[in-house]
């Protein structure tokens, strides 16, 4: 999906509790030829609104990993922010969470078949995390 034409379907910035979260979602212009499904890419960046805390962001990373450990393959990633990991249930759905200082970035791709989608998502996450 990455590198393909997409439509922006969601673009918000809102306060969720004590965190500011900016979220964008995209869908491919055309359906996947093999599955006939729409593919989606979700991207968000968030940080505690007042007194951002590295420790609070670290805890969010740990809690997300713990909450998903029972049914998901978790892989720590290098080269992205201060820490990052990948959650993957199958070959078409992937979630990457990156922490850089007190900022959390989330990337999720759904219904994007093929190994290239994961490779491209990792490359994009690495590039985007350098801009945080």
VEXDRENDREN-759740 format. One record per residue: residue number from 1; residue in three letters; x, z, y of N, C-alpha, C in turn. Coordinates in nm, 3 decimals. Each point is the difference from the previous one (the first is absolute). Example, Ala and Ser with C-alpha at 12.3 -4.5 7.8 and 13.67 -1.06 7.14 Angstrom:
2
ATOM   num   residu    n.east      n.up   n.north   ca.east     ca.up   ca.north    c.east      c.up   c.north
ATOM     1      Ala     1.319     0.780    -0.569    -0.089     0.000      0.119     0.090     0.000     0.120
ATOM     2      Ser    -0.035    -0.072     0.105     0.082     0.006      0.119    -0.077     0.073     0.109
//
This chain:
132
ATOM   num   residu    n.east      n.up   n.north   ca.east     ca.up   ca.north    c.east      c.up   c.north
ATOM     1      Unk     0.082     0.000    -0.119    -0.082     0.000      0.119     0.086     0.000     0.125
ATOM     2      Unk     0.105     0.079    -0.001     0.086     0.003      0.117     0.060    -0.138     0.018
ATOM     3      Unk    -0.001    -0.047     0.123     0.046    -0.134      0.030    -0.112    -0.102    -0.001
ATOM     4      Unk    -0.121     0.041    -0.040    -0.116    -0.088     -0.001    -0.085     0.023     0.124
ATOM     5      Unk    -0.082    -0.095     0.039    -0.090     0.022      0.113    -0.100     0.111    -0.031
ATOM     6      Unk    -0.028     0.084     0.099    -0.092     0.113     -0.018    -0.092     0.012     0.121
ATOM     7      Unk    -0.107     0.077    -0.021    -0.089     0.039      0.108     0.013     0.149     0.020
ATOM     8      Unk     0.003     0.043     0.125    -0.004     0.142      0.034    -0.144     0.046    -0.016
ATOM     9      Unk    -0.024     0.100    -0.087    -0.137     0.046     -0.024    -0.024     0.143     0.047
ATOM    10      Unk     0.108     0.069     0.038    -0.014     0.139      0.046     0.119     0.033     0.089
ATOM    11      Unk    -0.025     0.060     0.115     0.106     0.036      0.094    -0.047     0.119     0.081
ATOM    12      Unk     0.051     0.120    -0.032    -0.044     0.121      0.070     0.118     0.091     0.030
ATOM    13      Unk    -0.022     0.084     0.097     0.090     0.111      0.030    -0.092     0.119     0.023
ATOM    14      Unk     0.014     0.103    -0.083    -0.089     0.114      0.012     0.072     0.129    -0.033
ATOM    15      Unk    -0.057     0.107     0.050     0.051     0.133     -0.026    -0.069     0.052    -0.126
ATOM    16      Unk     0.078     0.031    -0.104    -0.053     0.057     -0.124     0.057     0.140    -0.012
ATOM    17      Unk    -0.081     0.097     0.035     0.050     0.137      0.004     0.101     0.010     0.112
ATOM    18      Unk     0.123     0.038    -0.034     0.105     0.013      0.101     0.097    -0.119    -0.001
ATOM    19      Unk    -0.035    -0.108    -0.074     0.087    -0.116     -0.011    -0.063    -0.124     0.064
ATOM    20      Unk     0.081    -0.077     0.070    -0.040    -0.130      0.052     0.031    -0.103    -0.107
ATOM    21      Unk    -0.100    -0.076    -0.041     0.019    -0.101     -0.105    -0.042    -0.137     0.054
ATOM    22      Unk     0.090    -0.096    -0.012    -0.026    -0.139      0.038    -0.006    -0.081    -0.129
ATOM    23      Unk    -0.111    -0.070    -0.021    -0.024    -0.070     -0.126    -0.037    -0.145     0.028
ATOM    24      Unk     0.061    -0.090    -0.078    -0.037    -0.142      0.000    -0.026    -0.041    -0.144
ATOM    25      Unk    -0.097    -0.088    -0.020    -0.026    -0.055     -0.134    -0.016    -0.151     0.014
ATOM    26      Unk     0.049    -0.068    -0.100    -0.003    -0.146     -0.001    -0.053    -0.047    -0.135
ATOM    27      Unk    -0.064    -0.117     0.001    -0.037    -0.065     -0.125     0.051    -0.143     0.005
ATOM    28      Unk     0.033    -0.051    -0.115     0.048    -0.138     -0.007    -0.107    -0.098     0.045
ATOM    29      Unk     0.039    -0.107     0.063    -0.095    -0.103      0.045    -0.068    -0.063    -0.121
ATOM    30      Unk     0.075    -0.018    -0.109    -0.060    -0.058     -0.120     0.012     0.098    -0.116
ATOM    31      Unk    -0.092    -0.011    -0.094     0.000     0.085     -0.119     0.116    -0.038    -0.092
ATOM    32      Unk     0.042     0.096    -0.081     0.101    -0.028     -0.101    -0.056    -0.104    -0.097
ATOM    33      Unk     0.078    -0.105    -0.026    -0.049    -0.110     -0.084    -0.026     0.044    -0.144
ATOM    34      Unk     0.086     0.084    -0.056    -0.013     0.040     -0.139    -0.117     0.096    -0.022
ATOM    35      Unk    -0.012     0.101     0.087    -0.102     0.103     -0.021    -0.130    -0.024     0.076
ATOM    36      Unk     0.007    -0.080     0.105    -0.118    -0.022      0.084    -0.030     0.116     0.092
ATOM    37      Unk     0.092     0.098     0.009    -0.022     0.119      0.082     0.067    -0.013     0.136
ATOM    38      Unk    -0.053     0.077     0.096     0.065     0.013      0.130     0.116     0.098    -0.015
ATOM    39      Unk     0.109    -0.023     0.071     0.113     0.092      0.005    -0.004     0.074     0.132
ATOM    40      Unk     0.049     0.125     0.000    -0.003     0.083      0.120     0.135     0.066     0.022
ATOM    41      Unk     0.036     0.014     0.127     0.119     0.074      0.041    -0.043     0.103     0.103
ATOM    42      Unk     0.033     0.126    -0.025    -0.030     0.109      0.092     0.132     0.055     0.053
ATOM    43      Unk     0.005     0.026     0.129     0.121     0.048      0.065    -0.040     0.112     0.096
ATOM    44      Unk     0.068     0.115    -0.010    -0.029     0.108      0.096     0.128     0.072     0.038
ATOM    45      Unk    -0.002     0.054     0.120     0.107     0.084      0.051    -0.067     0.123     0.057
ATOM    46      Unk     0.056     0.118    -0.030    -0.061     0.122      0.050     0.105     0.105     0.033
ATOM    47      Unk    -0.039     0.087     0.090     0.088     0.109      0.042    -0.087     0.111     0.057
ATOM    48      Unk     0.045     0.122    -0.018    -0.070     0.113      0.059    -0.005    -0.021     0.151
ATOM    49      Unk    -0.118     0.015     0.060    -0.020    -0.032      0.141     0.079     0.094     0.092
ATOM    50      Unk    -0.006     0.131    -0.025     0.070     0.098      0.082     0.108     0.064    -0.085
ATOM    51      Unk     0.119     0.011     0.053     0.113     0.061     -0.070     0.023    -0.063    -0.138
ATOM    52      Unk     0.035    -0.130    -0.005     0.027    -0.064     -0.129     0.105     0.079    -0.078
ATOM    53      Unk    -0.021     0.009    -0.129     0.086     0.083     -0.085     0.052    -0.079    -0.119
ATOM    54      Unk     0.132    -0.002    -0.017     0.060    -0.063     -0.118    -0.048     0.071    -0.126
ATOM    55      Unk    -0.007     0.132     0.005    -0.042     0.077     -0.118    -0.144    -0.035    -0.040
ATOM    56      Unk    -0.088    -0.015     0.097    -0.139    -0.036     -0.029    -0.005    -0.139    -0.064
ATOM    57      Unk     0.079    -0.093     0.048     0.004    -0.135     -0.058     0.058     0.003    -0.141
ATOM    58      Unk     0.104     0.080    -0.021     0.057     0.016     -0.136    -0.105     0.054    -0.096
ATOM    59      Unk    -0.077     0.099     0.047    -0.103     0.059     -0.085    -0.107    -0.102    -0.035
ATOM    60      Unk    -0.033    -0.088     0.093    -0.099    -0.104     -0.027     0.050    -0.094    -0.110
ATOM    61      Unk     0.126    -0.034     0.004     0.061    -0.084     -0.104    -0.011     0.071    -0.135
ATOM    62      Unk     0.042     0.125    -0.007    -0.003     0.075     -0.125    -0.141     0.015    -0.054
ATOM    63      Unk    -0.094     0.033     0.086    -0.139     0.018     -0.042    -0.057    -0.130    -0.056
ATOM    64      Unk     0.028    -0.112     0.065    -0.049    -0.129     -0.048     0.058    -0.032    -0.137
ATOM    65      Unk     0.128     0.026    -0.019     0.063    -0.024     -0.131    -0.064     0.089    -0.107
ATOM    66      Unk    -0.016     0.129     0.032    -0.058     0.095     -0.096    -0.143    -0.038    -0.035
ATOM    67      Unk    -0.079    -0.040     0.100    -0.140    -0.035     -0.023    -0.016    -0.124    -0.086
ATOM    68      Unk     0.101    -0.085    -0.007    -0.009    -0.125     -0.075     0.085    -0.003    -0.126
ATOM    69      Unk     0.071     0.105    -0.029     0.094     0.001     -0.113    -0.068    -0.015    -0.135
ATOM    70      Unk    -0.124     0.043    -0.014    -0.068    -0.001     -0.129    -0.040    -0.138    -0.050
ATOM    71      Unk    -0.024    -0.096     0.090    -0.050    -0.129     -0.047     0.071    -0.120     0.062
ATOM    72      Unk     0.115     0.023     0.059     0.068    -0.108      0.070     0.149     0.005    -0.027
ATOM    73      Unk     0.061    -0.117    -0.010     0.145    -0.009     -0.010     0.056     0.020     0.141
ATOM    74      Unk     0.088     0.100     0.017     0.059     0.030      0.130     0.149    -0.033    -0.006
ATOM    75      Unk     0.045    -0.079     0.097     0.141    -0.040      0.005     0.053     0.030     0.140
ATOM    76      Unk     0.106     0.084     0.008     0.065     0.023      0.128     0.072    -0.127     0.043
ATOM    77      Unk    -0.006    -0.029     0.130     0.061    -0.121      0.054     0.113     0.038     0.096
ATOM    78      Unk     0.101    -0.084     0.008     0.110     0.022      0.093     0.000    -0.111     0.104
ATOM    79      Unk     0.067     0.026     0.112     0.013    -0.100      0.104    -0.118    -0.007     0.095
ATOM    80      Unk    -0.090     0.097    -0.011    -0.119     0.004      0.085    -0.014     0.138     0.061
ATOM    81      Unk     0.017     0.010     0.131    -0.019     0.128      0.068     0.088     0.109    -0.058
ATOM    82      Unk    -0.047     0.125     0.012     0.072     0.115     -0.054    -0.036     0.024    -0.146
ATOM    83      Unk    -0.121    -0.037    -0.038    -0.042     0.005     -0.141    -0.119    -0.092    -0.016
ATOM    84      Unk    -0.015    -0.053    -0.121    -0.108    -0.093     -0.028    -0.027    -0.003    -0.149
ATOM    85      Unk    -0.123    -0.036    -0.035    -0.033    -0.016     -0.141    -0.107    -0.106    -0.017
ATOM    86      Unk    -0.011    -0.047    -0.124    -0.096    -0.102     -0.039    -0.093     0.060    -0.103
ATOM    87      Unk    -0.131    -0.021     0.018    -0.100     0.032     -0.101    -0.053    -0.133    -0.052
ATOM    88      Unk    -0.011    -0.011    -0.131    -0.048    -0.126     -0.055    -0.080     0.027    -0.126
ATOM    89      Unk    -0.126    -0.040     0.000    -0.086     0.015     -0.117     0.005    -0.122    -0.091
ATOM    90      Unk     0.019    -0.115     0.062     0.006    -0.125     -0.077     0.080    -0.102     0.079
ATOM    91      Unk     0.009    -0.120    -0.052     0.086    -0.100      0.064    -0.060    -0.063     0.125
ATOM    92      Unk    -0.126     0.030     0.032    -0.065    -0.063      0.115    -0.030     0.094     0.116
ATOM    93      Unk     0.026     0.130    -0.016    -0.033     0.100      0.101     0.119     0.094     0.019
ATOM    94      Unk     0.049     0.009     0.124     0.119     0.080      0.028    -0.016     0.076     0.130
ATOM    95      Unk     0.059     0.118     0.006    -0.006     0.086      0.117     0.141     0.051     0.029
ATOM    96      Unk     0.047    -0.018     0.122     0.130     0.052      0.042    -0.023     0.096     0.115
ATOM    97      Unk     0.063     0.117    -0.009    -0.006     0.099      0.107     0.142     0.030     0.043
ATOM    98      Unk     0.024    -0.006     0.133     0.133     0.018      0.056    -0.007     0.110     0.106
ATOM    99      Unk     0.100     0.087     0.000     0.013     0.098      0.108     0.128    -0.027     0.074
ATOM   100      Unk    -0.010    -0.007     0.132     0.118    -0.008      0.085    -0.019     0.106     0.108
ATOM   101      Unk     0.079     0.105    -0.008    -0.020     0.114      0.089    -0.137     0.057    -0.024
ATOM   102      Unk    -0.081     0.012     0.105    -0.134     0.057     -0.010    -0.108    -0.109    -0.014
ATOM   103      Unk     0.042    -0.126    -0.013    -0.095    -0.112     -0.009    -0.020    -0.038    -0.147
ATOM   104      Unk    -0.126    -0.025    -0.035    -0.036    -0.048     -0.134    -0.053    -0.142     0.013
ATOM   105      Unk     0.050    -0.089    -0.084    -0.049    -0.137     -0.008    -0.054    -0.022    -0.142
ATOM   106      Unk    -0.117    -0.062    -0.008    -0.061    -0.031     -0.130    -0.027    -0.150    -0.005
ATOM   107      Unk     0.032    -0.060    -0.113    -0.029    -0.140     -0.027    -0.067    -0.008    -0.136
ATOM   108      Unk    -0.110    -0.070    -0.006    -0.068    -0.016     -0.128    -0.046    -0.143    -0.014
ATOM   109      Unk     0.023    -0.056    -0.118    -0.046    -0.135     -0.029    -0.091     0.009    -0.122
ATOM   110      Unk    -0.115    -0.069     0.008    -0.099     0.002     -0.108    -0.034    -0.143    -0.041
ATOM   111      Unk    -0.011    -0.018    -0.130    -0.040    -0.129     -0.058     0.096    -0.112     0.036
ATOM   112      Unk     0.128     0.030     0.005     0.101    -0.102      0.028     0.083    -0.019    -0.126
ATOM   113      Unk    -0.031    -0.101    -0.079     0.069    -0.018     -0.127     0.144    -0.047     0.016
ATOM   114      Unk     0.077     0.032    -0.100     0.137    -0.051     -0.009     0.105     0.095     0.053
ATOM   115      Unk     0.118    -0.010    -0.061     0.114     0.084      0.037     0.040    -0.023     0.146
ATOM   116      Unk    -0.016    -0.121     0.049     0.041    -0.031      0.137    -0.071     0.089     0.102
ATOM   117      Unk    -0.126     0.034    -0.024    -0.073     0.084      0.094     0.068     0.135     0.016
ATOM   118      Unk     0.043     0.061    -0.110     0.069     0.129      0.007     0.135    -0.015     0.069
ATOM   119      Unk     0.075    -0.102    -0.035     0.130    -0.023      0.063    -0.015    -0.021     0.151
ATOM   120      Unk    -0.100    -0.079     0.038    -0.024    -0.026      0.141    -0.047     0.126     0.073
ATOM   121      Unk    -0.083     0.082    -0.066    -0.047     0.125      0.060     0.118     0.094     0.024
ATOM   122      Unk     0.090     0.011    -0.097     0.119     0.084      0.017     0.087    -0.051     0.114
ATOM   123      Unk     0.021    -0.131     0.007     0.081    -0.058      0.108    -0.064     0.026     0.135
ATOM   124      Unk    -0.131    -0.015     0.009    -0.070     0.027      0.125     0.010     0.147     0.039
ATOM   125      Unk    -0.018     0.089    -0.098     0.009     0.144      0.027     0.140     0.037     0.051
ATOM   126      Unk     0.101    -0.057    -0.059     0.137     0.027      0.045     0.020    -0.047     0.143
ATOM   127      Unk    -0.045    -0.119     0.030     0.014    -0.055      0.135    -0.082     0.081     0.101
ATOM   128      Unk    -0.124     0.031    -0.033    -0.086     0.075      0.093     0.050     0.141     0.023
ATOM   129      Unk     0.055     0.064    -0.104     0.047     0.139      0.015     0.119     0.010     0.096
ATOM   130      Unk     0.073    -0.109     0.014     0.113     0.000      0.094    -0.048    -0.005     0.144
ATOM   131      Unk    -0.125    -0.038     0.021    -0.057    -0.008      0.134    -0.067     0.132     0.044
ATOM   132      Unk    -0.013     0.093    -0.093    -0.066     0.129      0.033     0.087     0.083     0.091
//
